[in-house]
Amino acid sequence: MTRRQWMGGAARAAGAVAAPPDFSALRKDFPRALNETYFNSAAQHPLGNHTARGMQKYIEFMHLGPGGGRRDFWEQGLAEVKPMFARLINAKAQEIATCPSTTVGENMILNGMDLTGGNVVTNDLHYVASLANYLTRQKEQGLEVRIVKHRDWQTDLDDMARAVDRKTKLIAVSTVSSVNGHVEDMKALSDLAHSHGGYLFGDIIQGCGATPIDVKAMGIDFASCAMYKWLQGEHGFGFLYIREDLAGSVVKAREFTGHPDFNYQPWASAPKAGQPDWINHASTGVAAFECGTPSVITYAGQYESFRYIEKLGVPNIRAHAKTLIDRLQKEMPALGYTPITPKGSESSIVTFLSPDSNVTRAKIGKAVAAGKAKISITGSNSALTVGRFGNHLRISVSVFNNQDDVTKLLEVLS
């Protein structure tokens, strides 16, 4: 897929935006960006003022009840969230279910498919928890799993093609790799899977909201995505996409929900003759995959994040990130950091090999101790990912980052 096709798909999926917003003015919307140099949205996106307000409004209603302009998000807002996500990825609202997390969504697809006698093809740039999922299924269930190794930190389509055969039931990949931001050619993988009678799953969490995702143009059959990365939301829930004609046929729900009618007195004043005592109404279509109550406060925040992303436009978000990543790709090698993100990659992640991660940590720690920088590098919500896979320095760029952030990081690492 060419850059023009990719960005064209973004305009169709996210809505064409007439003019780029003033990204310098957006910084104030993310207080954490004012407090420290934050380059770790690929791990956890800082909450914006708008997202926090959405959650707070939900809390206030649940705490104080109606009145004073307070509204129940259950009644006004929750029903809009799935259509908003659908617009973002160019899907239909009836193809979207709420889902506890990206990995749970991938498991739901696998659990719902008949994989008997078949194999699953993936690669080593897929999310590590997903690879563990497949390797466990291989050991515990006898599923044949074929993991294709990368070539120079990107997927070789010929290698993928050699791994696929008539028994391949599913190709499963990260649309954008959490390792280095490599963007898969999803259309080529879709064509490959479909030509052998298989299907394509995309883990889209590392792209959705910052990188163009068009499930129709890309030929993605199934996808899942949590909200706490580029969707600018919080942990707790997310979304599952299943192509409309595949829900209930190729992929079946394995957890059941719905509601019964009690067809006997005193539940029914006039029971229906000839009908059983319990007339069950099981959920169908993609709704059958929703079991249990979602984290409504999470969706209350996400509703506001969606409005924010829609206003900016994904193509503009991507263009903003590109200017900063291009500079990092150009200047980091002079400091001894080797890029392993392919140049021209259409994502907001760029990863480098560090000559010595301990030295990198020491430089950052020294700058912080001297009051020259604020960059936390410990904990799951750190401002930068240092030492992933031993020597990876991963930098992820979002709407609040600017050239001053890049300058500060380069100064600290020099």
C-alpha positions as a Markdown table, in Angstrom:
| # | Residue | x | y | z |
|---|---|---|---|---|
| 1 | Met | 0.0 | 0.0 | 0.0 |
| 2 | Thr | 1.5 | 3.4 | -1.0 |
| 3 | Arg | 1.6 | 6.4 | 1.2 |
| 4 | Arg | -1.0 | 8.1 | -1.0 |
| 5 | Gln | -3.4 | 5.1 | -0.6 |
| 6 | Trp | -2.7 | 5.0 | 3.1 |
| 7 | Met | -3.4 | 8.7 | 3.7 |
| 8 | Gly | -6.4 | 8.5 | 1.3 |
| 9 | Gly | -7.8 | 5.8 | 3.5 |
| 10 | Ala | -7.3 | 8.0 | 6.5 |
| 11 | Ala | -9.3 | 10.8 | 5.0 |
| 12 | Arg | -12.1 | 8.5 | 4.2 |
| 13 | Ala | -12.1 | 6.8 | 7.6 |
| 14 | Ala | -11.5 | 9.8 | 9.9 |
| 15 | Gly | -13.0 | 12.5 | 7.8 |
| 16 | Ala | -11.1 | 15.1 | 5.7 |
| 17 | Val | -10.0 | 18.1 | 7.7 |
| 18 | Ala | -9.9 | 21.5 | 5.9 |
| 19 | Ala | -6.9 | 22.9 | 7.7 |
| 20 | Pro | -4.4 | 21.5 | 10.3 |
| 21 | Pro | -5.1 | 22.7 | 13.8 |
| 22 | Asp | -2.6 | 24.8 | 15.8 |
| 23 | Phe | -0.8 | 21.9 | 17.6 |
| 24 | Ser | 1.2 | 24.4 | 19.7 |
| 25 | Ala | -2.0 | 25.4 | 21.3 |
| 26 | Leu | -2.9 | 21.7 | 22.2 |
| 27 | Arg | -0.2 | 21.3 | 24.7 |
| 28 | Lys | -2.2 | 23.0 | 27.4 |
| 29 | Asp | -4.9 | 20.3 | 26.9 |
| 30 | Phe | -2.5 | 17.7 | 28.4 |
| 31 | Pro | -1.1 | 19.0 | 31.7 |
| 32 | Arg | 1.4 | 16.1 | 32.0 |
| 33 | Ala | 3.1 | 17.4 | 28.9 |
| 34 | Leu | 3.7 | 20.7 | 30.7 |
| 35 | Asn | 5.1 | 18.9 | 33.7 |
| 36 | Glu | 7.6 | 16.6 | 32.0 |
| 37 | Thr | 9.0 | 15.6 | 28.6 |
| 38 | Tyr | 6.7 | 12.7 | 27.7 |
| 39 | Phe | 7.4 | 10.4 | 24.9 |
| 40 | Asn | 5.6 | 7.2 | 25.9 |
| 41 | Ser | 2.0 | 7.4 | 24.5 |
| 42 | Ala | 2.6 | 3.9 | 23.0 |
| 43 | Ala | 2.5 | 2.7 | 26.6 |
| 44 | Gln | 0.0 | 5.0 | 28.1 |
| 45 | His | -1.4 | 8.2 | 26.7 |
| 46 | Pro | -1.7 | 11.0 | 29.2 |
| 47 | Leu | -5.3 | 12.0 | 30.0 |
| 48 | Gly | -6.3 | 15.2 | 28.4 |
| 49 | Asn | -8.4 | 17.8 | 30.2 |
| 50 | His | -11.4 | 16.8 | 28.0 |
| 51 | Thr | -11.1 | 13.1 | 28.9 |
| 52 | Ala | -10.8 | 13.8 | 32.6 |
| 53 | Arg | -13.8 | 16.1 | 32.4 |
| 54 | Gly | -15.8 | 13.4 | 30.8 |
| 55 | Met | -15.0 | 11.0 | 33.6 |
| 56 | Gln | -15.6 | 13.7 | 36.2 |
| 57 | Lys | -19.1 | 14.4 | 34.8 |
| 58 | Tyr | -19.9 | 10.8 | 35.1 |
| 59 | Ile | -18.7 | 10.7 | 38.7 |
| 60 | Glu | -20.7 | 13.8 | 39.6 |
| 61 | Phe | -23.9 | 12.3 | 38.2 |
| 62 | Met | -23.4 | 9.0 | 40.0 |
| 63 | His | -22.3 | 10.9 | 43.2 |
| 64 | Leu | -24.9 | 13.6 | 43.3 |
| 65 | Gly | -27.7 | 12.5 | 40.9 |
| 66 | Pro | -29.6 | 14.7 | 38.4 |
| 67 | Gly | -29.7 | 18.5 | 38.6 |
| 68 | Gly | -27.3 | 21.3 | 38.1 |
| 69 | Gly | -26.8 | 20.3 | 34.5 |
| 70 | Arg | -25.7 | 16.8 | 35.4 |
| 71 | Arg | -26.6 | 14.1 | 32.9 |
| 72 | Asp | -26.6 | 10.3 | 33.0 |
| 73 | Phe | -24.0 | 9.1 | 30.5 |
| 74 | Trp | -25.8 | 5.8 | 30.4 |
| 75 | Glu | -28.7 | 7.6 | 28.7 |
| 76 | Gln | -26.8 | 10.3 | 26.8 |
| 77 | Gly | -23.5 | 9.3 | 25.4 |
| 78 | Leu | -22.9 | 5.6 | 25.8 |
| 79 | Ala | -24.9 | 4.7 | 22.7 |
| 80 | Glu | -22.8 | 7.1 | 20.6 |
| 81 | Val | -19.4 | 5.6 | 21.5 |
| 82 | Lys | -19.5 | 2.5 | 19.2 |
| 83 | Pro | -20.6 | 4.6 | 16.2 |
| 84 | Met | -17.7 | 7.0 | 16.9 |
| 85 | Phe | -15.2 | 4.2 | 16.9 |
| 86 | Ala | -16.8 | 2.7 | 13.8 |
| 87 | Arg | -16.3 | 6.0 | 12.0 |
| 88 | Leu | -12.6 | 6.1 | 13.0 |
| 89 | Ile | -11.9 | 2.8 | 11.4 |
| 90 | Asn | -14.4 | 3.0 | 8.5 |
| 91 | Ala | -16.7 | 0.2 | 9.9 |
| 92 | Lys | -20.4 | -0.1 | 10.5 |
| 93 | Ala | -21.7 | 0.5 | 14.1 |
| 94 | Gln | -23.3 | -2.9 | 14.0 |
| 95 | Glu | -19.9 | -4.5 | 13.5 |
| 96 | Ile | -18.6 | -3.1 | 16.8 |
| 97 | Ala | -18.8 | -4.7 | 20.3 |
| 98 | Thr | -17.4 | -3.4 | 23.6 |
| 99 | Cys | -14.5 | -5.6 | 24.7 |
| 100 | Pro | -12.4 | -5.7 | 27.9 |
| 101 | Ser | -9.1 | -5.3 | 26.1 |
| 102 | Thr | -7.2 | -5.8 | 22.9 |
| 103 | Thr | -5.8 | -9.2 | 24.0 |
| 104 | Val | -9.2 | -10.4 | 25.3 |
| 105 | Gly | -10.6 | -9.4 | 21.9 |
| 106 | Glu | -8.0 | -11.5 | 20.1 |
| 107 | Asn | -8.7 | -14.4 | 22.4 |
| 108 | Met | -12.5 | -14.1 | 21.7 |
| 109 | Ile | -11.8 | -14.4 | 17.9 |
| 110 | Leu | -9.6 | -17.5 | 18.4 |
| 111 | Asn | -12.0 | -19.1 | 20.9 |
| 112 | Gly | -14.9 | -18.5 | 18.5 |
| 113 | Met | -13.3 | -20.0 | 15.4 |
| 114 | Asp | -13.0 | -23.6 | 14.4 |
| 115 | Leu | -9.3 | -24.0 | 14.2 |
| 116 | Thr | -9.4 | -27.8 | 14.1 |
| 117 | Gly | -6.8 | -29.2 | 11.7 |
| 118 | Gly | -5.6 | -25.8 | 10.8 |
| 119 | Asn | -2.8 | -23.4 | 11.5 |
| 120 | Val | -2.4 | -19.7 | 12.5 |
| 121 | Val | 0.3 | -17.6 | 11.0 |
| 122 | Thr | 1.8 | -14.6 | 12.8 |
| 123 | Asn | 5.2 | -12.9 | 13.1 |
| 124 | Asp | 7.6 | -11.8 | 15.8 |
| 125 | Leu | 6.7 | -8.1 | 15.5 |
| 126 | His | 3.2 | -9.0 | 16.9 |
| 127 | Tyr | 2.5 | -8.1 | 20.5 |
| 128 | Val | 4.4 | -10.3 | 22.9 |
| 129 | Ala | 1.3 | -11.2 | 24.9 |
| 130 | Ser | -0.4 | -12.4 | 21.7 |
| 131 | Leu | 2.6 | -14.5 | 20.8 |
| 132 | Ala | 2.4 | -16.1 | 24.3 |
| 133 | Asn | -1.3 | -16.7 | 23.6 |
| 134 | Tyr | -0.5 | -18.7 | 20.4 |
| 135 | Leu | 2.4 | -20.6 | 21.9 |
| 136 | Thr | 0.2 | -21.6 | 24.8 |
| 137 | Arg | -2.5 | -22.8 | 22.4 |
| 138 | Gln | 0.2 | -24.8 | 20.6 |
| 139 | Lys | 1.3 | -26.5 | 23.7 |
| 140 | Glu | -2.1 | -27.0 | 25.4 |
| 141 | Gln | -4.4 | -27.4 | 22.4 |
| 142 | Gly | -2.1 | -28.7 | 19.7 |
| 143 | Leu | -2.8 | -25.7 | 17.4 |
| 144 | Glu | -0.1 | -25.4 | 14.8 |
| 145 | Val | 1.4 | -21.9 | 15.1 |
| 146 | Arg | 3.8 | -20.5 | 12.5 |
| 147 | Ile | 5.7 | -17.4 | 13.7 |
| 148 | Val | 7.6 | -15.7 | 10.9 |
| 149 | Lys | 10.8 | -13.9 | 11.9 |
| 150 | His | 11.4 | -10.3 | 10.8 |
| 151 | Arg | 14.0 | -9.2 | 8.3 |
| 152 | Asp | 15.8 | -6.0 | 9.4 |
| 153 | Trp | 12.9 | -5.2 | 11.7 |
| 154 | Gln | 10.2 | -5.4 | 9.1 |
| 155 | Thr | 7.9 | -8.1 | 7.8 |
| 156 | Asp | 8.9 | -9.8 | 4.5 |
| 157 | Leu | 5.7 | -10.6 | 2.6 |
| 158 | Asp | 7.4 | -13.4 | 0.8 |
| 159 | Asp | 8.3 | -15.0 | 4.1 |
| 160 | Met | 4.7 | -14.7 | 5.2 |
| 161 | Ala | 3.4 | -16.2 | 2.0 |
| 162 | Arg | 5.7 | -19.2 | 2.4 |
| 163 | Ala | 4.2 | -19.8 | 5.8 |
| 164 | Val | 0.6 | -19.8 | 4.6 |
| 165 | Asp | -1.1 | -22.8 | 3.0 |
| 166 | Arg | -4.6 | -24.2 | 2.5 |
| 167 | Lys | -4.8 | -25.1 | 6.1 |
| 168 | Thr | -4.2 | -21.6 | 7.4 |
| 169 | Lys | -7.3 | -20.4 | 9.2 |
| 170 | Leu | -6.0 | -17.0 | 10.4 |
| 171 | Ile | -3.2 | -14.5 | 9.9 |
| 172 | Ala | -2.9 | -12.5 | 13.0 |
| 173 | Val | -0.6 | -9.4 | 13.3 |
| 174 | Ser | -0.3 | -6.0 | 14.9 |
| 175 | Thr | -1.2 | -3.4 | 12.3 |
| 176 | Val | 1.4 | -1.2 | 13.9 |
| 177 | Ser | 4.1 | -3.0 | 15.9 |
| 178 | Ser | 4.6 | -2.0 | 19.5 |
| 179 | Val | 8.3 | -3.1 | 19.0 |
| 180 | Asn | 9.3 | -0.4 | 16.5 |
| 181 | Gly | 6.2 | 1.1 | 14.9 |
| 182 | His | 6.5 | -1.0 | 11.7 |
| 183 | Val | 3.3 | -0.8 | 9.8 |
| 184 | Glu | 2.1 | -4.0 | 8.2 |
| 185 | Asp | 0.8 | -4.1 | 4.6 |
| 186 | Met | -2.6 | -5.3 | 5.8 |
| 187 | Lys | -4.2 | -5.3 | 2.3 |
| 188 | Ala | -1.5 | -7.7 | 1.1 |
| 189 | Leu | -1.9 | -9.9 | 4.1 |
| 190 | Ser | -5.7 | -9.9 | 3.7 |
| 191 | Asp | -5.3 | -10.9 | 0.1 |
| 192 | Leu | -2.9 | -13.6 | 1.1 |
| 193 | Ala | -5.2 | -15.0 | 3.8 |
| 194 | His | -8.4 | -14.8 | 1.7 |
| 195 | Ser | -6.7 | -16.5 | -1.3 |
| 196 | His | -6.1 | -19.6 | 0.9 |
| 197 | Gly | -9.6 | -19.5 | 2.5 |
| 198 | Gly | -8.4 | -17.9 | 5.8 |
| 199 | Tyr | -9.0 | -14.6 | 7.5 |
| 200 | Leu | -7.1 | -11.6 | 8.9 |
| 201 | Phe | -7.0 | -10.3 | 12.4 |
| 202 | Gly | -5.5 | -7.0 | 13.3 |
| 203 | Asp | -4.4 | -5.8 | 16.7 |
| 204 | Ile | -4.9 | -2.1 | 16.0 |
| 205 | Ile | -4.2 | -0.6 | 19.4 |
| 206 | Gln | -0.8 | 0.9 | 18.4 |
| 207 | Gly | -2.3 | 2.8 | 15.5 |
| 208 | Cys | -5.9 | 3.6 | 16.1 |
| 209 | Gly | -6.3 | 7.4 | 16.8 |
| 210 | Ala | -2.9 | 8.3 | 15.4 |
| 211 | Thr | -2.3 | 6.2 | 12.3 |
| 212 | Pro | -4.9 | 5.8 | 9.5 |
| 213 | Ile | -6.9 | 2.6 | 10.0 |
| 214 | Asp | -9.5 | 1.7 | 7.3 |
| 215 | Val | -10.7 | -1.9 | 7.9 |
| 216 | Lys | -12.5 | -2.0 | 4.6 |
| 217 | Ala | -9.7 | -0.8 | 2.4 |
| 218 | Met | -7.2 | -3.0 | 4.3 |
| 219 | Gly | -9.4 | -6.1 | 4.2 |
| 220 | Ile | -9.3 | -6.6 | 7.9 |
| 221 | Asp | -11.8 | -9.2 | 9.0 |
| 222 | Phe | -11.4 | -8.9 | 12.8 |
| 223 | Ala | -9.7 | -6.3 | 15.0 |
| 224 | Ser | -9.5 | -5.3 | 18.6 |
| 225 | Cys | -8.4 | -2.2 | 20.4 |
| 226 | Ala | -8.2 | -0.9 | 24.0 |
| 227 | Met | -8.5 | 2.9 | 24.7 |
| 228 | Tyr | -5.4 | 3.8 | 26.8 |
| 229 | Lys | -2.9 | 4.5 | 24.0 |
| 230 | Trp | -3.6 | 6.5 | 20.9 |
| 231 | Leu | -7.3 | 6.8 | 21.6 |
| 232 | Gln | -6.2 | 9.0 | 24.5 |
| 233 | Gly | -8.4 | 7.1 | 27.0 |
| 234 | Glu | -7.9 | 4.9 | 30.0 |
| 235 | His | -7.5 | 1.2 | 30.9 |
| 236 | Gly | -10.6 | -0.9 | 31.5 |
| 237 | Phe | -12.3 | -1.6 | 28.2 |
| 238 | Gly | -12.1 | -1.2 | 24.4 |
| 239 | Phe | -13.7 | -2.4 | 21.2 |
| 240 | Leu | -14.0 | -5.5 | 19.1 |
| 241 | Tyr | -14.6 | -5.4 | 15.3 |
| 242 | Ile | -16.0 | -8.4 | 13.5 |
| 243 | Arg | -16.9 | -8.1 | 9.8 |
| 244 | Glu | -20.7 | -8.2 | 9.7 |
| 245 | Asp | -21.1 | -11.4 | 7.7 |
| 246 | Leu | -18.6 | -13.3 | 9.9 |
| 247 | Ala | -20.2 | -12.8 | 13.3 |
| 248 | Gly | -22.0 | -15.9 | 14.4 |
| 249 | Ser | -20.9 | -17.9 | 11.4 |
| 250 | Val | -17.1 | -18.0 | 11.1 |
| 251 | Val | -16.7 | -16.6 | 14.6 |
| 252 | Lys | -19.2 | -17.8 | 17.3 |
| 253 | Ala | -19.7 | -16.3 | 20.7 |
| 254 | Arg | -18.5 | -18.6 | 23.4 |
| 255 | Glu | -19.9 | -16.6 | 26.3 |
| 256 | Phe | -23.7 | -16.3 | 26.3 |
| 257 | Thr | -26.0 | -13.5 | 27.2 |
| 258 | Gly | -29.4 | -12.1 | 26.4 |
| 259 | His | -32.7 | -12.2 | 28.3 |
| 260 | Pro | -35.7 | -14.6 | 28.8 |
| 261 | Asp | -39.4 | -13.9 | 28.9 |
| 262 | Phe | -41.1 | -15.6 | 31.8 |
| 263 | Asn | -44.2 | -17.2 | 30.2 |
| 264 | Tyr | -46.1 | -18.1 | 33.3 |
| 265 | Gln | -48.0 | -16.5 | 36.1 |
| 266 | Pro | -47.4 | -14.3 | 38.1 |
| 267 | Trp | -44.6 | -13.1 | 35.7 |
| 268 | Ala | -47.1 | -13.0 | 32.8 |
| 269 | Ser | -50.8 | -12.1 | 33.4 |
| 270 | Ala | -51.7 | -13.9 | 30.2 |
| 271 | Pro | -49.2 | -16.6 | 29.3 |
| 272 | Lys | -48.8 | -17.4 | 25.6 |
| 273 | Ala | -50.5 | -20.7 | 24.9 |
| 274 | Gly | -48.4 | -23.4 | 23.3 |
| 275 | Gln | -45.1 | -21.6 | 24.3 |
| 276 | Pro | -42.6 | -22.8 | 26.8 |
| 277 | Asp | -42.3 | -21.3 | 30.3 |
| 278 | Trp | -39.1 | -19.6 | 29.4 |
| 279 | Ile | -38.9 | -17.9 | 26.0 |
| 280 | Asn | -35.2 | -17.1 | 25.6 |
| 281 | His | -33.9 | -14.2 | 23.5 |
| 282 | Ala | -30.2 | -14.7 | 23.0 |
| 283 | Ser | -28.1 | -11.9 | 21.7 |
| 284 | Thr | -27.2 | -12.2 | 18.1 |
| 285 | Gly | -24.7 | -10.7 | 15.7 |
| 286 | Val | -21.7 | -8.8 | 17.2 |
| 287 | Ala | -23.9 | -8.1 | 20.3 |
| 288 | Ala | -23.5 | -11.7 | 21.2 |
| 289 | Phe | -19.9 | -11.0 | 22.0 |
| 290 | Glu | -20.8 | -8.5 | 24.7 |
| 291 | Cys | -21.0 | -10.3 | 28.0 |
| 292 | Gly | -21.2 | -8.3 | 31.2 |
| 293 | Thr | -21.4 | -4.6 | 32.1 |
| 294 | Pro | -18.7 | -2.4 | 30.5 |
| 295 | Ser | -16.6 | 0.1 | 32.4 |
| 296 | Val | -18.9 | 3.0 | 31.8 |
| 297 | Ile | -16.7 | 5.6 | 33.3 |
| 298 | Thr | -14.0 | 4.6 | 30.8 |
| 299 | Tyr | -16.4 | 5.1 | 28.0 |
| 300 | Ala | -17.5 | 8.5 | 29.4 |
| 301 | Gly | -13.9 | 9.6 | 29.1 |
| 302 | Gln | -13.5 | 8.0 | 25.7 |
| 303 | Tyr | -16.5 | 9.8 | 24.3 |
| 304 | Glu | -14.7 | 13.1 | 24.9 |
| 305 | Ser | -11.5 | 11.7 | 23.5 |
| 306 | Phe | -13.3 | 10.7 | 20.3 |
| 307 | Arg | -14.7 | 14.2 | 19.9 |
| 308 | Tyr | -11.2 | 15.6 | 20.3 |
| 309 | Ile | -9.7 | 13.2 | 17.8 |
| 310 | Glu | -12.5 | 13.8 | 15.3 |
| 311 | Lys | -11.9 | 17.5 | 15.6 |
| 312 | Leu | -8.2 | 17.2 | 14.9 |
| 313 | Gly | -8.5 | 14.6 | 12.2 |
| 314 | Val | -6.2 | 11.5 | 12.1 |
| 315 | Pro | -4.4 | 12.7 | 8.9 |
| 316 | Asn | -3.4 | 15.9 | 10.7 |
| 317 | Ile | -2.3 | 14.0 | 13.8 |
| 318 | Arg | -0.2 | 11.8 | 11.7 |
| 319 | Ala | 1.4 | 14.7 | 9.8 |
| 320 | His | 2.3 | 16.4 | 13.1 |
| 321 | Ala | 4.0 | 13.3 | 14.4 |
| 322 | Lys | 5.9 | 12.8 | 11.2 |
| 323 | Thr | 7.8 | 16.0 | 11.5 |
| 324 | Leu | 9.1 | 15.1 | 14.9 |
| 325 | Ile | 9.9 | 11.5 | 14.0 |
| 326 | Asp | 11.7 | 12.6 | 10.9 |
| 327 | Arg | 14.0 | 14.8 | 13.0 |
| 328 | Leu | 14.6 | 12.0 | 15.5 |
| 329 | Gln | 15.5 | 9.6 | 12.6 |
| 330 | Lys | 17.9 | 12.1 | 11.3 |
| 331 | Glu | 19.6 | 13.2 | 14.5 |
| 332 | Met | 19.6 | 10.2 | 16.9 |
| 333 | Pro | 22.2 | 8.2 | 14.9 |
| 334 | Ala | 24.8 | 10.9 | 15.5 |
| 335 | Leu | 24.4 | 10.2 | 19.2 |
| 336 | Gly | 25.1 | 6.5 | 18.7 |
| 337 | Tyr | 21.5 | 5.3 | 18.5 |
| 338 | Thr | 20.7 | 3.0 | 15.6 |
| 339 | Pro | 17.1 | 3.2 | 14.2 |
| 340 | Ile | 15.2 | 0.0 | 13.8 |
| 341 | Thr | 12.0 | 1.7 | 12.5 |
| 342 | Pro | 11.8 | 1.6 | 8.7 |
| 343 | Lys | 12.1 | 5.1 | 7.3 |
| 344 | Gly | 8.8 | 6.3 | 5.9 |
| 345 | Ser | 6.8 | 4.2 | 8.4 |
| 346 | Glu | 3.4 | 5.7 | 8.8 |
| 347 | Ser | 3.2 | 5.4 | 12.6 |
| 348 | Ser | 3.9 | 7.5 | 15.7 |
| 349 | Ile | 6.5 | 5.2 | 17.1 |
| 350 | Val | 10.3 | 5.3 | 16.4 |
| 351 | Thr | 12.7 | 2.8 | 18.1 |
| 352 | Phe | 16.4 | 2.8 | 18.3 |
| 353 | Leu | 19.0 | 0.4 | 19.5 |
| 354 | Ser | 20.9 | 1.8 | 22.4 |
| 355 | Pro | 24.7 | 1.1 | 22.6 |
| 356 | Asp | 24.2 | 0.7 | 26.4 |
| 357 | Ser | 20.8 | 1.1 | 28.1 |
| 358 | Asn | 22.5 | 1.5 | 31.5 |
| 359 | Val | 24.4 | 4.5 | 30.1 |
| 360 | Thr | 21.2 | 5.9 | 28.6 |
| 361 | Arg | 19.4 | 5.6 | 32.0 |
| 362 | Ala | 22.4 | 7.2 | 33.7 |
| 363 | Lys | 22.3 | 10.2 | 31.4 |
| 364 | Ile | 18.6 | 10.7 | 31.9 |
| 365 | Gly | 19.0 | 10.3 | 35.7 |
| 366 | Lys | 21.8 | 12.8 | 35.8 |
| 367 | Ala | 19.8 | 15.4 | 33.9 |
| 368 | Val | 16.8 | 14.9 | 36.1 |
| 369 | Ala | 18.9 | 15.2 | 39.3 |
| 370 | Ala | 20.5 | 18.4 | 38.0 |
| 371 | Gly | 17.1 | 19.9 | 37.3 |
| 372 | Lys | 17.8 | 20.1 | 33.6 |
| 373 | Ala | 15.0 | 17.7 | 32.6 |
| 374 | Lys | 11.9 | 15.9 | 33.8 |
| 375 | Ile | 11.7 | 12.5 | 32.2 |
| 376 | Ser | 10.6 | 9.6 | 34.4 |
| 377 | Ile | 11.9 | 6.2 | 33.2 |
| 378 | Thr | 10.6 | 3.8 | 35.9 |
| 379 | Gly | 7.2 | 2.3 | 36.3 |
| 380 | Ser | 4.5 | 1.3 | 33.8 |
| 381 | Asn | 3.5 | 5.0 | 33.4 |
| 382 | Ser | 7.0 | 6.3 | 32.7 |
| 383 | Ala | 7.7 | 9.1 | 30.3 |
| 384 | Leu | 10.0 | 7.1 | 28.1 |
| 385 | Thr | 10.6 | 3.4 | 27.4 |
| 386 | Val | 14.3 | 2.6 | 28.0 |
| 387 | Gly | 15.8 | -0.9 | 27.8 |
| 388 | Arg | 12.8 | -2.7 | 26.3 |
| 389 | Phe | 14.0 | -6.1 | 24.9 |
| 390 | Gly | 17.3 | -5.2 | 26.6 |
| 391 | Asn | 18.6 | -2.4 | 24.4 |
| 392 | His | 15.5 | -0.8 | 22.8 |
| 393 | Leu | 14.8 | 2.9 | 23.2 |
| 394 | Arg | 11.3 | 3.5 | 22.1 |
| 395 | Ile | 10.0 | 7.0 | 21.5 |
| 396 | Ser | 6.3 | 7.6 | 20.7 |
| 397 | Val | 5.0 | 11.0 | 19.6 |
| 398 | Ser | 1.6 | 12.4 | 20.2 |
| 399 | Val | -0.4 | 15.6 | 19.6 |
| 400 | Phe | 1.1 | 17.5 | 22.6 |
| 401 | Asn | 4.7 | 16.9 | 21.7 |
| 402 | Asn | 6.7 | 19.6 | 19.9 |
| 403 | Gln | 10.2 | 20.4 | 18.6 |
| 404 | Asp | 11.2 | 21.6 | 22.1 |
| 405 | Asp | 10.6 | 18.1 | 23.4 |
| 406 | Val | 12.8 | 16.6 | 20.7 |
| 407 | Thr | 15.5 | 19.2 | 21.5 |
| 408 | Lys | 15.4 | 18.4 | 25.2 |
| 409 | Leu | 15.6 | 14.7 | 24.6 |
| 410 | Leu | 18.6 | 15.1 | 22.2 |
| 411 | Glu | 20.3 | 17.3 | 24.8 |
| 412 | Val | 19.9 | 14.8 | 27.6 |
| 413 | Leu | 21.1 | 11.9 | 25.4 |
| 414 | Ser | 24.1 | 13.7 | 24.0 |
